[in-house]
Amino acid sequence: MPKRLSQYGARDVFLAEKQVNASDLEQWKALDEAKRESYAAKAREIRENAALKYEEWYNSVDGKDLRKMNGMLAGAGLWKLFNPESENPESESKPPRPVLPFVRFFLELRSENPGIRIHDLSKVASAAWKELSSERKKEYTEAFQAEFKAWKENEALRKQEQEPRNKSKREKGQ
């Protein structure tokens, strides 16, 4: 298969079944929504089966062997093997870090000037930040510090909640 199974889509199923080259996609474009949905359902089934097989395999592999395999894969510049549980967004709902003062300033400029290229806008933002008064910079800095304090407290609580789970995972591995 041309892609990792986790990325396998409806068009990939269509191309595999019809044995059509990717360059000859006119047949795919001509399909109606009902036909495309049937291929999408097959693709979902393939992804789900692949995820189940991978999780079953991952749970059967010894941790030392897995680290060794990941070391070899990383050395070859390939994807590392991952824990299927860690990819679940519900198990790892980590809040993002607060935005730094200059980045917040930059994002405000970007929202006010959506048509300007990022490269040009970064030059303008840099010059404008240097010319910005210390009182105005202080507003951005104080907002960041307040958000960072709240984030740090939430992060500490999140880690305390996860610690019992992590201990039980370690005990299972031993």
Contact map, one row per residue, 1 for C-alpha under 8 A:
111110000000000000000000000000000000000000000000000000000000000000000000000000000000000000000000000000000000000000000000000000000000000000000000000000000000000000000000000000
111100000000000000000000000000000000000000000000000000000000000000000000000000000000000000000000000000000000000000000000000000000000000000000000000000000000000000000000000000
111110110000000000000000000000000000000000000000000000000000000000000000000000000000000000000000000000000000000000000000000000000000000000000000000000000000000000000000000000
111111110000000000000000000000000000000000000000000000000000000000000000000000000000000000000000000000000000000000000000000000000000000000000000000000000000000000000000000000
101111110000000000000000000000000000000000000110010000000000000000000000000000000000000000000000000000000000000000000000000000000000000000000000000000000000000000000000000000
000111110000000000000000000000000000000000000010011000000000000000000000000000000000000000000000000000000000000000000000000000000000000000000000000000000000000000000000000000
001111111000000000000000000000000000000000000010000000000000000000000000000000000000000000000000000000000000000000000000000000000000000000000000000000000000000000000000000000
001111111101100000000000000000000000000000100110000000000000000000000000000000000000000000000000000000000000000000000000000000000000000000000000000000000000000000000000000000
000000111111100000000000000000000000000100110000000000000000000000000000000000000000000000000000000000000000000000000000000000000000000000000000000000000000000000000000000000
000000011111110000000000000000000001101111100000000000000000000000000000000000000000000000000000000000000000000000000000000000000000000000000000000000000000000000000000000000
000000001111111000000000000100000000001100000000000000000000000000000000000000000000000000000000000000000000000000000000000000000000000000000000000000000000000000000000000000
000000011111111100000000000000000000000000100000000000000000000000000000000000000000000000000000000000000000000000000000000000000000000000000000000000000000000000000000000000
000000011111111110000000000000000000001101100000000000000000000000000000000000000000000000000000000000000000000000000000000000000000000000000000000000000000000000000000000000
000000000111111111000000000100000000001000000000000000000000000000000000000000000000000000000000000000000000000000000000000000000000000000000000000000000000000000000000000000
000000000011111111111100000000000000000000000000000000000000000000000000000000000000000000000000000000000000000000000000000000000000000000000000000000000000000000000000000000
000000000001111111110000000000000000000000000000000000000000000000000000000000000000000000000000000000000000000000000000000000000000000000000000000000000000000000000000000000
000000000000111111100000000000000000000000000000000000000000000000000000000000000000000000000000000000000000000000000000000000000000000000000000000000000000000000000000000000
000000000000011111110000000000000000000000000000000000000000000000000000000000000000000000000000000000000000000000000000000000000000000000000000000000000000000000000000000000
000000000000001111111000000000000000000000000000000000000000000000000000000000000000000000000000000000000000000000000000000000000000000000000000000000000000000000000000000000
000000000000001101111101100000000000000000000000000000000000000000000000000000000000000000000000000000000000000000000000000000000000000000000000000000000000000000000000000000
000000000000001000111111100000000000000000000000000000000000000000000000000000000000000000000000000000000000000000000000000000000000000000000000000000000000000000000000000000
000000000000001000011111100000000000000000000000000000000000000000000000000000000000000000000000000000000000000000000000000000000000000000000000000000000000000000000000000000
000000000000000000001111100000000000000000000000000000000000000000000000000000000000000000000000000000000000000000000000000000000000000000000000000000000000000000000000000000
000000000000000000011111111000000000000000000000000000000000000000000000000000000000000000000000000000000000000000000000000000000000000000000000000000000000000000000000000000
000000000000000000011111111110000000000000000000000000000000000000000000000000000000000000000000000000000000000000000000000000000000000000000000000000000000000000000000000000
000000000000000000000001111111000000000000000000000000000000000000000000000000000000000000000000000000000000000000000000000000000000000000000000000000000000000000000000000000
000000000000000000000001111111100000000000000000000000000000000000000000000000000000000000000000000000000000000000000000000000000000000000000000000000000000000000000000000000
000000000010010000000000111111100000000000000000000000000000000000000000000000000000000000000000000000000000000000000000000000000000000000000000000000000000000000000000000000
000000000000000000000000111111100000000000000000000000000000000000000000000000000000000000000000000000000000000000000000000000000000000000000000000000000000000000000000000000
000000000000000000000000011111110000000000000000000000000000000000000000000000000000000000000000000000000000000000000000000000000000000000000000000000000000000000000000000000
000000000000000000000000001111111011000000000000000000000000000000000000000000000000000000000000000000000000000000000000000000000000000000000000000000000000000000000000000000
000000000000000000000000000001111111000000000000000000000000000000000000000000000000000000000000000000000000000000000000000000000000000000000000000000000000000000000000000000
000000000000000000000000000000111111100000000000000000000000000000000000000000000000000000000000000000000000000000000000000000000000000000000000000000000000000000000000000000
000000000000000000000000000000011111110000000000000000000000000000000000000000000000000000000000000000000000000000000000000000000000000000000000000000000000000000000000000000
000000000000000000000000000000111111111000000000000000000000000000000000000000000000000000000000000000000000000000000000000000000000000000000000000000000000000000000000000000
000000000100000000000000000000111111111100000000000000000000000000000000000000000000000000000000000000000000000000000000000000000000000000000000000000000000000000000000000000
000000000100000000000000000000001111111110000000000000000000000000000000000000000000000000000000000000000000000000000000000000000000000000000000000000000000000000000000000000
000000000000000000000000000000000111111111000000000000000000000000000000000000000000000000000000000000000000000000000000000000000000000000000000000000000000000000000000000000
000000000110110000000000000000000011111111100000000000000000000000000000000000000000000000000000000000000000000000000000000000000000000000000000000000000000000000000000000000
000000001110100000000000000000000001111111110000000000000000000000000000000000000000000000000000000000000000000000000000000000000000000000000000000000000000000000000000000000
000000000100000000000000000000000000111111111000000000000000000000000000000000000000000000000000000000000000000000000000000000000000000000000000000000000000000000000000000000
000000000100100000000000000000000000011111111100000000000000000000000000000000000000000000000000000000000000000000000000000000000000000000000000000000000000000000000000000000
000000011101100000000000000000000000001111111110000000000000000000000000000000000000000000000000000000000000000000000000000000000000000000000000000000000000000000000000000000
000000001000000000000000000000000000000111111111000000000000000000000000000000000000000000000000000000000000000000000000000000000000000000000000000000000000000000000000000000
000000000000000000000000000000000000000011111111100000000000000000000000000000000000000000000000000000000000000000000000000000000000000000000000000000000000000000000000000000
000010010000000000000000000000000000000001111111110000000000000000000000000000000000000000000000000000000000000000000000000000000000000000000000000000000000000000000000000000
000011110000000000000000000000000000000000111111111000000000000000000000000000000000000000000000000000000000000000000000000000000000000000000000000000000000000000000000000000
000000000000000000000000000000000000000000011111111100000000000000000000000000000000000000000000000000000000000000000000000000000000000000000000000000000000000000000000000000
000000000000000000000000000000000000000000001111111110000000000000000000000000000000000000000000000000000000000000000000000000000000000000000000000000000000000000000000000000
000011000000000000000000000000000000000000000111111111000000000000000000000000000000000000000000000000000000000000000000000000000000000000000000000000000000000000000000000000
000001000000000000000000000000000000000000000011111111100000000000000000000000000001000000000000000000000000000000000000000000000000000000000000000000000000000000000000000000
000000000000000000000000000000000000000000000001111111110000000000000000000000000000000000000000000000000000000000000000000000000000000000000000000000000000000000000000000000
000000000000000000000000000000000000000000000000111111111000000000000000000000000000000000000000000000000000000000000000000000000000000000000000000000000000000000000000000000
000000000000000000000000000000000000000000000000011111111100000000000000000000000001000000000000000000000000000000000000000000000000000000000000000000000000000000000000000000
000000000000000000000000000000000000000000000000001111111110000000000000000000000011000000000000000000000000000000000000000000000000000000000000000000000000000000000000000000
000000000000000000000000000000000000000000000000000111111111000000000000000000000000000000000000000000000000000000000000000000000000000000000000000000000000000000000000000000
000000000000000000000000000000000000000000000000000011111111100000000000000000000000000000000000000000000000000000000000000000000000000000000000000000000000000000000000000000
000000000000000000000000000000000000000000000000000001111111100000000000000000000011000000000000000000000000000000000000000000000000000000000000000000000000000000000000000000
000000000000000000000000000000000000000000000000000000111111110000000000000000000000000000000000000000000000000000000000000000000000000000000000000000000000000000000000000000
000000000000000000000000000000000000000000000000000000011111110000000000000000000000000000000000000000000000000000000000000000000000000000000000000000000000000000000000000000
000000000000000000000000000000000000000000000000000000001111111011000000000000000000000000000000000000000000000000000000000000000000000000000000000000000000000000000000000000
000000000000000000000000000000000000000000000000000000000011111111000000000000000000000000000000000000000000000000000000000000000000000000000000000000000000000000000000000000
000000000000000000000000000000000000000000000000000000000000111111100000000000000000000000000000000000000000000000000000000000000000000000000000000000000000000000000000000010
000000000000000000000000000000000000000000000000000000000000011111110000000000000000000000000000000000000000000000000000000000000000000000000000000000000000000000000000000000
000000000000000000000000000000000000000000000000000000000000111111111000000000000000000000000000000000000000000000000000000000000000000000000000000000000000000000000000000000
000000000000000000000000000000000000000000000000000000000000111111111100000000001000000000000000000000000000000000000000000000000000000000000000000000000000000000000000000000
000000000000000000000000000000000000000000000000000000000000001111111110000000000000000000000000000000000000000000000000000000000000000000000000000000000000000000000000000000
000000000000000000000000000000000000000000000000000000000000000111111111000000000000000000000000000000000000000000000000000000000000000000000000000000000000000000000000000000
000000000000000000000000000000000000000000000000000000000000000011111111100000001000000000000000000000000000000000000000000000000000000000000000000000000000000000000000000000
000000000000000000000000000000000000000000000000000000000000000001111111110000011000000000000000000000000000000000000000000000000000000000000000000000000000000000000000000000
000000000000000000000000000000000000000000000000000000000000000000111111111000000000000000000000000000000000000000000000000000000000000000000000000000000000000000000000000000
000000000000000000000000000000000000000000000000000000000000000000011111111100000000000000000000000000000000000000000000000000000000000000000000000000000000000000000000000000
000000000000000000000000000000000000000000000000000000000000000000001111111111110000000000000000000000000000000000000000000000000000000000000000000000000000000000000000000000
000000000000000000000000000000000000000000000000000000000000000000000111111111110000000000000000000000000000000000000000000000000000000000000000000000000000000000000000000000
000000000000000000000000000000000000000000000000000000000000000000000011111111000000000000000000000000000000000000000000000000000000000000000000000000000000000000000000000000
000000000000000000000000000000000000000000000000000000000000000000000001111111000000000000000000000000000000000000000000000000000000000000000000000000000000000000000000000000
000000000000000000000000000000000000000000000000000000000000000000000000111111100000000000000000000000000000000000000000000000000000000000000000000000000000000000000000000000
000000000000000000000000000000000000000000000000000000000000000000000000111111110000000000000000000000000000000000000000000000000000000000000000000000000000000000000000000000
000000000000000000000000000000000000000000000000000000000000000000000000110011111000000000000000000000000000000000000000000000000000000000000000000000000000000000000000000000
000000000000000000000000000000000000000000000000000000000000000000000100110001111100000000000000000000000000000000000000000000000000000000000000000000000000000000000000000000
000000000000000000000000000000000000000000000000000000000000000001001100000000111110000000000000000000000000000000000000000000000000000000000000000000000000000000000000000000
000000000000000000000000000000000000000000000000000000000000000000000000000000011111011000000000000000000000000000000000000000000000000000000000000000000000000000000000000000
000000000000000000000000000000000000000000000000000000100100000000000000000000001111111000000000000000000000000000000000000000000000000000000000000000000000000000000000000000
000000000000000000000000000000000000000000000000001001100100000000000000000000000111111100000000000000000000000000000000000000000000000000000000000000000000000000000000000000
000000000000000000000000000000000000000000000000000000000000000000000000000000000011111100100000000000000000000000000000000000000000000000000000000000000000000000000000000000
000000000000000000000000000000000000000000000000000000000000000000000000000000000111111110110000000000000000000000000000000000000000000000000000000000000000000000000000000000
000000000000000000000000000000000000000000000000000000000000000000000000000000000111111110010000000000000000000000000000000000000000000000000000000000000000000000000000000000
000000000000000000000000000000000000000000000000000000000000000000000000000000000001111111110000000000000000000000000000000000000000000000000000000000000000000000000000000000
000000000000000000000000000000000000000000000000000000000000000000000000000000000000011111111000000000000000000000000000000000000000000000000000000000000000000000000000000000
000000000000000000000000000000000000000000000000000000000000000000000000000000000000000111111000000000000000000000000000000000000000000000000000000000000000000000000000000000
000000000000000000000000000000000000000000000000000000000000000000000000000000000000110111111000000000000000000000000000000000000000000000000000000000000000000000000000000000
000000000000000000000000000000000000000000000000000000000000000000000000000000000000011111111100000000000000000000000000000000000000000000000000000000000000000000000000000000
000000000000000000000000000000000000000000000000000000000000000000000000000000000000000011111110000000000000000000000000000000000000000000000000000000000000000000000000000000
000000000000000000000000000000000000000000000000000000000000000000000000000000000000000000011111000000000000000000000000000000000000000000000000000000000000000000000000000000
000000000000000000000000000000000000000000000000000000000000000000000000000000000000000000001111100000000000000000000000000000000000000000000000000000100010000000000000000000
000000000000000000000000000000000000000000000000000000000000000000000000000000000000000000000111110000000000000000000000000000000000000000000000000000000000000000000000000000
000000000000000000000000000000000000000000000000000000000000000000000000000000000000000000000011111000000000000000000000000000000000000000000000000100100000000000000000000000
000000000000000000000000000000000000000000000000000000000000000000000000000000000000000000000001111100000000000000000000000000000000000000000001001100100000000000000000000000
000000000000000000000000000000000000000000000000000000000000000000000000000000000000000000000000111110110000000000000000000000000000000000000001000000000000000000000000000000
000000000000000000000000000000000000000000000000000000000000000000000000000000000000000000000000011111110000000000000000000000000000000000001001000000000000000000000000000000
000000000000000000000000000000000000000000000000000000000000000000000000000000000000000000000000001111111000000000000000000000000000000010011011000000000000000000000000000000
000000000000000000000000000000000000000000000000000000000000000000000000000000000000000000000000000111111100000000000000000000001000000000010000000000000000000000000000000000
000000000000000000000000000000000000000000000000000000000000000000000000000000000000000000000000001111111110000000000000000000000000000000000000000000000000000000000000000000
000000000000000000000000000000000000000000000000000000000000000000000000000000000000000000000000001111111111000000000000000000000000000000010000000000000000000000000000000000
000000000000000000000000000000000000000000000000000000000000000000000000000000000000000000000000000011111111100000000000000010001000000000010000000000000000000000000000000000
000000000000000000000000000000000000000000000000000000000000000000000000000000000000000000000000000001111111110000000000010010000000000000000000000000000000000000000000000000
000000000000000000000000000000000000000000000000000000000000000000000000000000000000000000000000000000111111111000000000000000000000000000000000000000000000000000000000000000
000000000000000000000000000000000000000000000000000000000000000000000000000000000000000000000000000000011111111100000000000000000000000000000000000000000000000000000000000000
000000000000000000000000000000000000000000000000000000000000000000000000000000000000000000000000000000001111111110000000100010000000000000000000000000000000000000000000000000
000000000000000000000000000000000000000000000000000000000000000000000000000000000000000000000000000000000111111111010000100000000000000000000000000000000000000000000000000000
000000000000000000000000000000000000000000000000000000000000000000000000000000000000000000000000000000000011111111000000000000000000000000000000000000000000000000000000000000
000000000000000000000000000000000000000000000000000000000000000000000000000000000000000000000000000000000001111111000000000000000000000000000000000000000000000000000000000000
000000000000000000000000000000000000000000000000000000000000000000000000000000000000000000000000000000000000111111110000000000000000000000000000000000000000000000000000000000
000000000000000000000000000000000000000000000000000000000000000000000000000000000000000000000000000000000000011111110000000000000000000000000000000000000000000000000000000000
000000000000000000000000000000000000000000000000000000000000000000000000000000000000000000000000000000000000000011111000000000000000000000000000000000000000000000000000000000
000000000000000000000000000000000000000000000000000000000000000000000000000000000000000000000000000000000000010011111101100000000000000000000000000000000000000000000000000000
000000000000000000000000000000000000000000000000000000000000000000000000000000000000000000000000000000000000000000111111100000000000000000000000000000000000000000000000000000
000000000000000000000000000000000000000000000000000000000000000000000000000000000000000000000000000000000000000000011111110000000000000000000000000000000000000000000000000000
000000000000000000000000000000000000000000000000000000000000000000000000000000000000000000000000000000000000000000001111111000000000000000000000000000000000000000000000000000
000000000000000000000000000000000000000000000000000000000000000000000000000000000000000000000000000000000000000000011111111100000000000000000000000000000000000000000000000000
000000000000000000000000000000000000000000000000000000000000000000000000000000000000000000000000000000000000110000011111111110000000000000000000000000000000000000000000000000
000000000000000000000000000000000000000000000000000000000000000000000000000000000000000000000000000000000100000000000111111111000000000000000000000000000000000000000000000000
000000000000000000000000000000000000000000000000000000000000000000000000000000000000000000000000000000000000000000000011111111100000000000000000000000000000000000000000000000
000000000000000000000000000000000000000000000000000000000000000000000000000000000000000000000000000000000000000000000001111111110000000000000000000000000000000000000000000000
000000000000000000000000000000000000000000000000000000000000000000000000000000000000000000000000000000001100100000000000111111111000000000000000000000000000000000000000000000
000000000000000000000000000000000000000000000000000000000000000000000000000000000000000000000000000000000000000000000000011111111100000000000000000000000000000000000000000000
000000000000000000000000000000000000000000000000000000000000000000000000000000000000000000000000000000000000000000000000001111111110000000000000000000000000000000000000000000
000000000000000000000000000000000000000000000000000000000000000000000000000000000000000000000000000000000000000000000000000111111111000000000000000000000000000000000000000000
000000000000000000000000000000000000000000000000000000000000000000000000000000000000000000000000000001001000000000000000000011111111000000000000000000000000000000000000000000
000000000000000000000000000000000000000000000000000000000000000000000000000000000000000000000000000000000000000000000000000001111111000000000000000000000000000000000000000000
000000000000000000000000000000000000000000000000000000000000000000000000000000000000000000000000000000000000000000000000000000111111100000000000000000000000000000000000000000
000000000000000000000000000000000000000000000000000000000000000000000000000000000000000000000000000000000000000000000000000000011111110110000000000000000000000000000000000000
000000000000000000000000000000000000000000000000000000000000000000000000000000000000000000000000000000000000000000000000000000000011111110000000000000000000000000000000000000
000000000000000000000000000000000000000000000000000000000000000000000000000000000000000000000000000000000000000000000000000000000001111111000000000000000000000000000000000000
000000000000000000000000000000000000000000000000000000000000000000000000000000000000000000000000000000000000000000000000000000000000111111100000000000000000000000000000000000
000000000000000000000000000000000000000000000000000000000000000000000000000000000000000000000000000000000000000000000000000000000001111111110000000000000000000000000000000000
000000000000000000000000000000000000000000000000000000000000000000000000000000000000000000000000000010000000000000000000000000000001111111111000000000000000000000000000000000
000000000000000000000000000000000000000000000000000000000000000000000000000000000000000000000000000000000000000000000000000000000000011111111100000000000000000000000000000000
000000000000000000000000000000000000000000000000000000000000000000000000000000000000000000000000000000000000000000000000000000000000001111111110000000000000000000000000000000
000000000000000000000000000000000000000000000000000000000000000000000000000000000000000000000000000011011000000000000000000000000000000111111111000000000000000000000000000000
000000000000000000000000000000000000000000000000000000000000000000000000000000000000000000000000000110000000000000000000000000000000000011111111100000000000000000000000000000
000000000000000000000000000000000000000000000000000000000000000000000000000000000000000000000000000000000000000000000000000000000000000001111111110000000000000000000000000000
000000000000000000000000000000000000000000000000000000000000000000000000000000000000000000000000000010000000000000000000000000000000000000111111111000000000000000000000000000
000000000000000000000000000000000000000000000000000000000000000000000000000000000000000000000000011110000000000000000000000000000000000000011111111100000000000000000000000000
000000000000000000000000000000000000000000000000000000000000000000000000000000000000000000000000000000000000000000000000000000000000000000001111111110000000000000000000000000
000000000000000000000000000000000000000000000000000000000000000000000000000000000000000000000000000000000000000000000000000000000000000000000111111111000000000000000000000000
000000000000000000000000000000000000000000000000000000000000000000000000000000000000000000000000010000000000000000000000000000000000000000000011111111100000000000000000000000
000000000000000000000000000000000000000000000000000000000000000000000000000000000000000000000000110000000000000000000000000000000000000000000001111111110000000000000000000000
000000000000000000000000000000000000000000000000000000000000000000000000000000000000000000000000000000000000000000000000000000000000000000000000111111111000000000000000000000
000000000000000000000000000000000000000000000000000000000000000000000000000000000000000000000000000000000000000000000000000000000000000000000000011111111100000000000000000000
000000000000000000000000000000000000000000000000000000000000000000000000000000000000000000000010110000000000000000000000000000000000000000000000001111111110000000000000000000
000000000000000000000000000000000000000000000000000000000000000000000000000000000000000000000000000000000000000000000000000000000000000000000000000111111111000000000000000000
000000000000000000000000000000000000000000000000000000000000000000000000000000000000000000000000000000000000000000000000000000000000000000000000000011111111100000000000000000
000000000000000000000000000000000000000000000000000000000000000000000000000000000000000000000000000000000000000000000000000000000000000000000000000001111111110000000000000000
000000000000000000000000000000000000000000000000000000000000000000000000000000000000000000000010000000000000000000000000000000000000000000000000000000111111111000000000000000
000000000000000000000000000000000000000000000000000000000000000000000000000000000000000000000000000000000000000000000000000000000000000000000000000000011111111100000000000000
000000000000000000000000000000000000000000000000000000000000000000000000000000000000000000000000000000000000000000000000000000000000000000000000000000001111111110000000000000
000000000000000000000000000000000000000000000000000000000000000000000000000000000000000000000000000000000000000000000000000000000000000000000000000000000111111111000000000000
000000000000000000000000000000000000000000000000000000000000000000000000000000000000000000000000000000000000000000000000000000000000000000000000000000000011111111100000000000
000000000000000000000000000000000000000000000000000000000000000000000000000000000000000000000000000000000000000000000000000000000000000000000000000000000001111111110000000000
000000000000000000000000000000000000000000000000000000000000000000000000000000000000000000000000000000000000000000000000000000000000000000000000000000000000111111111000000000
000000000000000000000000000000000000000000000000000000000000000000000000000000000000000000000000000000000000000000000000000000000000000000000000000000000000011111111100000000
000000000000000000000000000000000000000000000000000000000000000000000000000000000000000000000000000000000000000000000000000000000000000000000000000000000000001111111110000000
000000000000000000000000000000000000000000000000000000000000000000000000000000000000000000000000000000000000000000000000000000000000000000000000000000000000000111111111000000
000000000000000000000000000000000000000000000000000000000000000000000000000000000000000000000000000000000000000000000000000000000000000000000000000000000000000011111111100000
000000000000000000000000000000000000000000000000000000000000000000000000000000000000000000000000000000000000000000000000000000000000000000000000000000000000000001111111110000
000000000000000000000000000000000000000000000000000000000000000000000000000000000000000000000000000000000000000000000000000000000000000000000000000000000000000000111111111000
000000000000000000000000000000000000000000000000000000000000000000000000000000000000000000000000000000000000000000000000000000000000000000000000000000000000000000011111111100
000000000000000000000000000000000000000000000000000000000000000000000000000000000000000000000000000000000000000000000000000000000000000000000000000000000000000000001111111110
000000000000000000000000000000000000000000000000000000000000000000000000000000000000000000000000000000000000000000000000000000000000000000000000000000000000000000000111111111
000000000000000000000000000000000000000000000000000000000000000000000000000000000000000000000000000000000000000000000000000000000000000000000000000000000000000000000011111111
000000000000000000000000000000000000000000000000000000000000000000000000000000000000000000000000000000000000000000000000000000000000000000000000000000000000000000000001111111
000000000000000000000000000000000000000000000000000000000000001000000000000000000000000000000000000000000000000000000000000000000000000000000000000000000000000000000000111111
000000000000000000000000000000000000000000000000000000000000000000000000000000000000000000000000000000000000000000000000000000000000000000000000000000000000000000000000011111
